[in-house]
Amino acid sequence: MDNIIDGKAFAANLRAEVAAKVATLKSQHSIVPGLAVVLVGEDPASQVYVRNKGKQTVETGMQSFEHKLPDTTSQDELMSLIDTLNADDSVHGILVQLPLPKQIQEAAVINHISPEKDVDGFHLSNVGRLAIGEPGIVPCTPLGCIMMLRDALGDLSGMHAVVVGRSNIVGKPMASLLLQENCTVEITHSRTRNLQEECLRADILVAAVGRPEMIKGDWVKPGAAVIDVGINRIEAEDGKTRLVGDVEFSSAAKVAGKITPVPGGVGPMTIACLLHNTLQQACKINNVEVPA
Ligand code: GUN
């Protein structure tokens, strides 16, 4: 089907672009971008994400610093590691993998990261910048979605965009970015009345609710672009587990003009955008132009 947006290929291209710029930065300015990833505890999904981030960071020619701390780490101990990373000139990006254990306040930790090194774009200063349209660091998943939408549709001006989900990590920043692209933006959520009717208005439908296959083909306006941010593990009939999005792909793909699959859609773009953000910040912190 030619309406499928191949996120895996798109992410591979972006990583190759980042790698080429990292090589130029190294040869022209002797700067090697560095990304520090902090994992507290043993959450299995987080361990997989952190391993993939480290691997792709190295493959792109950057330095990867992994800090694995026990589940019992106190907030003070984590804060003092962040102080060290904030002060380390070889570190240009700091990512604290979420969720954190209960004894640690997530917001306090995130806001302790230097805003210039907050490559997740979760620091209040970056959240505020995005909200008022000032340059800052944009959260990776919504940034990846916008890159794919621009590539698939070109100018997004005037389009009616419906975002399903209002999380701080995806829904809210996604809405801000779509607004910057001059879309008419509607944010919907679990309390929205007649959600199907609202979704049917969308030229761009972004699903980020975390409910497996909630959005069906008859919720999609013919020709609309559908971006599925969901990653849900469900048990299939054969007893095996299967990854599905928030959109029922089989029915939605028959109606949509463009659609991202799960897996292989938005997912691979998140880490590629993290590497992109790290390169941008390495240049900014060192006061050099990002290589062309
Ligand atoms: N846990 C799940 N997604 C993310 C993310 O994008 N950033 C961080 N830091 N933790 C996460």
Residues whose N, C-alpha, C, O or C-beta is under 5 A from the ligand:
A	BS01	GUN	L95 V96 Q97 L98 P99 D120
